[in-house]
Amino acid sequence: MNIVGITACPTGIAHTYMAAEKLEVTAKTLGHNIKVETQGSKIENILTQEEINNADLILLAIDKEIDLNRFGGKKVKKISTAQAIKNPENVINDGLNDIETIYIEDNNEKNGSTNKTGIYNHFMNGVNYMLPFVIAGGILIAISFAFGINASDPNSESYNKLAAALSKIGGDTAFQLMVPALSAGIASSIAGRAGFAPGLVAGTLATVDGSGFLGGMISGLIAGYVTDALANKVKIPKSISALYQLIIVPLVSILIVGLSMIFLINTPIAWLLDTLTHWLNSLGQSSGILFGLLIGAMMAADMGGPINKSISTFSIGLMSAGVTAPIAACMVAGMTPPLGLALATLIFKNKFTLEERTSGKSCWVLGASYITEGAIPFAVADPLRVIPSLILGSATAAAISMGASVTSLAPHGGIWIMFIPNVINHLFIYLIAIISGTLVTALSVGLLKKKVSEEQINKI
């Protein structure tokens, strides 16, 4: 049989490619031809219309709305990326047997609107818009500190022009665009292209008036739903439709959202964020440990899923308010699941198949790079034993980090940012946190997992 498919997750990173790999390997094992288009950070392996027309099965393993125009008039099997990763054989067989397939109508997508996705996917779309500014800006700020903590200050004796330039690019520009990008991404997810400008204005107002990332999230929703109502719900005569979309929609939506932010949203949210900031900065050792345990548990609970993304996005948002301990805890808690599993495959070889031991090698690099999703294949294969082990390890690492008030001036980068001076304030303790979390994860997995049979050990 000829099978074609598309995989796409909200962040466009791990789940997209893992689902594609599982479907490709399984289909080939079953004797089918397959081509999978991955819509990740960029679209790769693009399906042609001829390939779609000649397909016996069309699989859409997607967690977000995509353009379905190419599949107009065809039957497809629509599943989540998690289903594709966990049960690829059942997905393919069910699809070929015409079980639970759906019919895609022609011209399914209109005006670029994705209003049917749900709030989580809208937020994730905003996060996707935001992350390049956060990661690039944060790392540039961190590099500027390599010249000295005050090297970007013109009044400092250690002033350095390159450090000042890096700080200006990363901190004064890229980082300041974080919240506007978040808001614009959320609004665009709801209302399509028409939501971009109102979302950008609303997010900028949130930044200027101090409501920060919380204000950006709320403003994105308001901008999206207001613009969607104006652009896609109001019936306008065709004779003035172009004028209406070009002038009236952005004018009215920006006015409504702007006034809402200034008079209703910014003041209470700014107060709430300020209160939260003061509380986090005043955490003692015991409170820090408890908060670290929570951060670690959330980071490992679904390894890149909604729970993980919610706490990491929250911690990134706190960076803009000057609270940099939670992001350090997030990073260390996100590194230990793949690192712990990589170590477990070496220490407890009789509890892993050959395929898992091979995957364990890549987990060293994934874990060191703060890509928690590297642990997903192991968790899918044995969730009741692996996930609790990951939570124990990540909670241990994050608790040590928060308890010692470790801070990070970079929001991403894993162990690689540790080579930049002044980025991690208590580097030795941070290394202890990573090692401790990795050991706890590995030992927990080794204790909880059952031995595999000789046949399974050599199974690829």
C-alpha positions, -999 to +999 in steps of 0.1 A: +000+000+000+010+036-006+008+057+026+014+094+030+011+115+061+019+147+080+031+151+115+030+184+134+030+193+171+025+228+186+062+235+193+074+218+161+103+201+177+104+166+192+070+151+188+068+160+151+099+141+142+094+112+166+059+105+152+073+106+116+101+082+125+077+057+142+053+058+113+080+053+087+098+025+105+065+006+112+051+011+077+082-003+061+083-032+085+047-040+075+057-039+038+041-006+028+055+024+010+054+056+030+063+093+028+057+116+058+058+154+056+071+170+088+057+204+097+082+213+124+103+244+128+103+242+090+083+221+065+103+191+052+097+162+029+067+180+013+040+158-002+031+164-039-005+165-050+002+134-071+014+115-041-017+125-022-040+115-050-023+080-054-023+073-016-042+043-002-040+059+032-035+095+044-024+099+080-025+132+098-006+129+132-012+164+143-017+184+175-025+217+159-045+230+130-028+228+096-039+237+060-061+208+048-069+222+013-047+196-003-069+168+011-102+182-001-126+154-010-105+127+005-107+104+035-079+107+061-071+092+095-065+120+119-047+112+152-024+128+177+014+126+175+013+107+208-009+080+192+015+077+163+045+074+187+028+048+210+007+026+186+020+032+150+010-003+139-026+000+151-029+034+136-017+021+102-038-010+103-070+009+114-065+034+087-061+008+060-092-010+073-111+023+071-117+025+108-125+060+122-115+079+091-129+113+084-138+131+052-122+164+045-144+189+027-130+211-001-117+246+010-117+235+046-095+264+057-106+300+053-089+333+059-060+316+077-082+312+108-075+283+132-102+292+157-112+255+163-079+245+180-085+253+217-067+276+241-037+254+248-028+253+211-033+290+209-009+295+238+016+271+222+014+291+189+023+322+209+052+304+226+065+294+192+065+330+181+082+340+214+109+314+217+133+327+191+134+361+209+138+344+243+165+320+233+186+342+211+181+373+233+188+354+265+220+337+252+233+370+238+228+386+272+246+357+288+275+361+263+277+398+272+283+389+308+313+369+298+331+402+296+321+410+332+289+416+350+290+454+344+308+453+311+278+467+292+274+497+316+291+528+301+299+541+336+317+510+346+355+506+346+350+472+329+329+488+300+333+469+267+317+481+235+311+445+222+295+436+255+273+467+253+263+459+218+254+423+227+234+435+257+216+460+235+207+434+208+197+407+233+183+426+263+171+459+250+157+446+217+151+409+213+141+403+250+118+433+249+099+418+219+092+385+238+058+395+252+046+412+220+056+382+200+037+359+225+006+380+223+008+383+185+012+345+181-018+338+203-040+363+184-028+350+150-037+314+161-072+325+169-080+351+142-054+343+114-033+370+099-058+397+109-049+390+146-012+397+142-013+436+144-038+438+173-019+411+192+014+429+187+000+462+199-016+446+229+016+427+238+036+459+236+012+477+259+016+448+283+054+452+282+053+490+286+028+490+315+044+462+334+018+434+331+045+412+315+040+377+301+007+373+321-007+404+304+007+392+271-012+359+274-045+377+283-040+404+257-034+378+230-066+360+238-086+393+238-069+405+206-076+372+189-112+368+198-121+405+191-104+404+158-119+370+149-153+384+156-147+414+134-129+398+106-145+364+103-180+366+119-194+400+107-211+398+073-200+426+050-212+433+015-186+422-011-184+457-025-167+471+007-152+438+020-116+447+010-119+482+026-134+467+057-107+442+062-079+467+054-090+496+075-120+489+098-109+455+113-074+466+124-086+501+135-115+488+157-097+458+170-066+477+180-087+504+196-108+479+216-079+458+227-057+489+235-084+505+257-090+472+275-053+468+283-049+503+295-080+507+316-089+471+326-060+446+323-026+461+329-029+476+364-043+445+382-020+421+363+010+442+369+002+443+406-002+405+406+031+399+387+049+423+411+035+405+441+046+372+427+080+385+419+086+398+454+074+364+469+097+344+446+127+367+454+120+363+492+118+325+491+139+309+519+158+276+515+129+254+526+104+272+504+128+272+475+132+234+479+094+229+478+090+251+448+119+232+431+102+199+438+071+213+421+090+226+391+109+193+387+078+172+389+060+193+363+090+193+339+092+155+339+055+147+341+049+148+303+083+157+289+074+185+265+037+183+269+012+208+283+024+205+319+061+208+310+054+238+287+033+256+312+060+257+339+088+264+315+068+293+298+060+306+333+096+306+343+107+323+310+081+350+317+096+355+352+130+362+336+115+395+322+107+405+358+143+397+369+135+364+386+160+339+372+161+310+397+130+292+383+144+290+348+176+275+361+156+249+380+135+242+348+167+237+328+183+213+352+150+194+356+146+191+318+181+178+313+180+149+338+153+127+323+173+119+291+206+119+309+193+095+336+179+071+310+211+072+290+230+062+322+204+035+330+209+019+296+246+015+305+242+003+341+211-019+336+216-033+301+194-064+309+164-041+314+165-026+279+162-038+244+189-033+218+168-005+202+164+012+236+201+010+244+209+025+210+184+053+217+201+058+250+233+070+233+215+099+217+200+108+251+234+120+263+234+147+237+197+155+240+198+157+278+230+179+277+212+202+253+180+205+275+158+185+251+136+166+276+116+150+248+145+125+243+130+105+272+096+101+255+103+067+237+112+051+270+082+066+288+059+054+261+073+018+263+069+016+301+051+046+315+042+032+349+078+027+358+097+052+338+076+084+344+077+082+382+115+076+379+119+107+358+098+128+382+119+117+411+151+126+393+139+159+380+124+169+413+157+161+431+177+182+406+153+212+407+150+211+445+188+213+449+189+242+423+161+262+439+172+254+475+207+268+467+192+299+449+210+290+416+201+315+389+206+314+351+209+344+328+202+322+298+168+305+292+181+276+272+213+259+261+217+231+287+252+224+299+267+244+270+259+277+286+280+267+316+311+275+297+301+312+295+314+330+326+289+346+350+258+330+335+252+304+363+258+320+397+266+288+417+280+266+390+294+239+413+261+233+430+243+233+396+266+205+385+258+187+417+221+191+409+225+177+374+246+147+386+222+140+415+191+141+393+208+119+367+218+093+393+183+093+410+166+089+376+189+060+365+188+041+398+150+045+400+145+032+365+169+003+373+150-006+404+115-003+389+119-017+355+116-055+349+143-075+332+136-082+295+139-116+280+169-126+259+147-124+228+136-089+237+172-078+246+183-084+210+151-071+194+155-041+172 
